[in-house]
Amino acid sequence: MPMPMAELEDALREAFPDAEIHVEDLAGDGDHYRARITSAAFSGLNRIKQHQLVYGALKGKVGGELHALALETVARD
């Protein structure tokens, strides 16, 4: 069962309450999303570590309920 966009946004906002988050459904199927997250939580971290924080926040749903997530993370000072 696909992950609704609202559920994805809620999970990201819970993990990154200070963040500016924009989520887009790429295919209209609730299974392929693009997320741009700007957060102070990413400051001082390389892109891999930033993405690991996001994947951790989604608690293993990427590859299951959430088939594909194109991720852009930006550190806010």
Secondary structure as UniProt FT lines:
FT   HELIX           5..15
FT   TURN            17..18
FT   STRAND          20..25
FT   STRAND          32..39
FT   HELIX           40..42
FT   TURN            43..44
FT   HELIX           47..57
FT   TURN            58..60
FT   TURN            63..65
FT   STRAND          68..75
//
